Amino acid sequence: SSCRCRQGKEHWHGGYQLVVPRKGSYSRTYHVPREQVEEIQSRLAQRQELEAKVREILEINLRRWLRGKRQD
């Protein structure tokens, strides 16, 4: 993808782009310099691990709730 920054023409920065979806709006795109790619990847992996743990907790709570409803 190209950039239209101060250089006044389309060019490639040589890094990466991070696209962040936003509710009710357009996605936001951020330029990530090469020297920060590992840090961003690490943070994204941490986020994915957190989301997986939250899903697991929600599933456990749902099962407990359903089990309680059956006993009523």
Disulfide bonds with the S-S distance in Angstrom:
none
